Amino acid sequence: VSDPAPDRSLPGESDVIVLARRPGAALRPGDLVLERRPVRPAGPGEVVVHNVVTTVDPLQLRTLRGSTEIVAVNIGDPVAANSVGFVVQSQDPSAPVGTQVATYTGWQEYATTTLDPAEIADPALGDPLRWISLLGTTGVTAYVGMHEVGKVQAGHNVLVNAASGAVGGVAVQLAKAAGARVVAVAGGKDRVEHAVGTLGADAAVDYRDAAFAEHLAKAAGDGFDLFFDNVGGAQLTLGLSAMKDFGLVVLCGSVSGYAAAGERDALSDLRAAVFKRVTLRGFIVSDFYPQRLRAMREELSALANEGKVSQVITEFHGLARAPEVFASLFERGTSYLGRRVIRIGTD
Ligand SMILES: NC(=O)c1ccc[n+]([C@@H]2O[C@H](COP(=O)([O-])OP(=O)(O)OC[C@H]3O[C@@H](n4cnc5c(N)ncnc54)[C@H](OP(=O)(O)O)[C@@H]3O)[C@@H](O)[C@H]2O)c1
């Protein structure tokens, strides 16, 4: 994916996916609709960005259903999400035309916005595909959870679930690069094979297998020092029972509970946490942004250049596919691996 310039002209209209109706238990056809909307020229301090890639995150479901934890999206608003593009018109001296930017303008081809300095996406660290994945929210989340919060060390026995997803896939590789032993959890034979064969996990367990609990207990050996939990629910409860005494559970997400019909009784059984004296610590990636963001991205980029961490990406073409790709995050048994990236436009 590259800068679509040299044509820097500002089009009159842009493709935009807007929130037409808040989703119920899950996304329904018609909740999100593709529209053509006029492109507003940049005002003082603003830029117009031509987004070339965008993506999907499980937490967007909560946002679309009305939560304001990350950002508020009202009926009629463009769907907010991470996206990477290039400035095509600028009234911001820090971001001239042609600047690569990683913003939260989301599912729109052209967006008029102000920029935070951290949204300027240095091409020396990566191209749009790397900025939307490894250097974007998901890669940085894996780094924060594994290093800043989890303090992973060589020799640690580490458990990572949703391991073939965007955050989990990077988390597995970061733990391996740090010298840990890693057990991955994923859904289905192909994803289990991917976790071992591509991501380098030492073992992987299929949570859809009827003997999951038994297989996890066996893979845990004498217990996990660190559990990077993306899923919550039954997987969290089961993971607790596979911890070492005084182990650390890093609560990154609970994708099993985001949908309205999702799991709700995640913490009804904390016996294992008591008896094993484990620590459970949640985090929000943005807590670490102001101080550490640039350094974490440099480290991730260096690891990628050294071949120690790879960007696993499934690509889709055309903004119109974004809702369907988003819905796939909550389906068990999809074949999409790693970061799901939507190329905007016709390239
Ligand atoms: N704390 C933070 O600041 C922060 C920031 C970003 C993301 N997150 C969290 O990180 C987690 C991973 O996000 P991501 O973007 O990398 O998504 P993802 O893992 O790429 O996609 C979701 C995956 O989760 C698994 N999954 C979905 N529903 C499930 C269920 N009911 N039970 C078990 N597994 C289920 C599926 O794995 P299989 O295909 O293997 O079944 C699916 O592929 C999410 O919980 C997200 O909210 C946290």
The ligand as an ORCA input file, in Angstrom:
! r2SCAN-3c Opt
* xyz 0 1
  N      -6.777     -3.084     26.652
  C      -6.640     -2.384     25.541
  O      -6.216     -1.232     25.557
  C      -6.989     -3.036     24.234
  C      -6.669     -2.428     23.003
  C      -6.992     -3.095     21.797
  C      -7.635     -4.327     21.844
  N      -7.958     -4.863     23.056
  C      -8.626     -6.167     23.154
  O      -7.792     -7.166     22.660
  C      -8.591     -8.302     22.281
  C      -8.169     -8.784     20.903
  O      -8.499     -7.776     19.946
  P      -8.114     -7.965     18.415
  O      -8.356     -6.674     17.740
  O      -6.777     -8.596     18.344
  O      -9.223     -8.988     17.919
  P      -8.936    -10.398     17.258
  O      -8.309    -11.238     18.326
  O      -8.197    -10.217     15.982
  O     -10.364    -10.959     16.837
  C     -11.212    -11.588     17.652
  C     -10.824    -13.069     17.881
  O     -11.270    -13.373     19.169
  C     -11.752    -14.683     19.210
  N     -13.136    -14.701     19.725
  C     -14.171    -13.948     19.298
  N     -15.272    -14.256     20.000
  C     -14.907    -15.235     20.874
  C     -15.593    -15.977     21.867
  N     -16.901    -15.767     22.127
  N     -14.892    -16.882     22.583
  C     -13.586    -17.089     22.327
  N     -12.871    -16.428     21.398
  C     -13.542    -15.514     20.694
  C     -11.739    -15.253     17.813
  O     -10.641    -16.154     17.773
  P     -10.758    -17.599     17.048
  O     -10.927    -17.245     15.611
  O      -9.501    -18.287     17.377
  O     -11.990    -18.273     17.565
  C     -11.520    -14.022     16.935
  O     -10.762    -14.295     15.800
  C     -10.037     -7.827     22.328
  O     -10.619     -8.276     23.529
  C      -9.894     -6.312     22.334
  O     -10.990     -5.670     22.922
  C      -7.636     -4.253     24.226
*
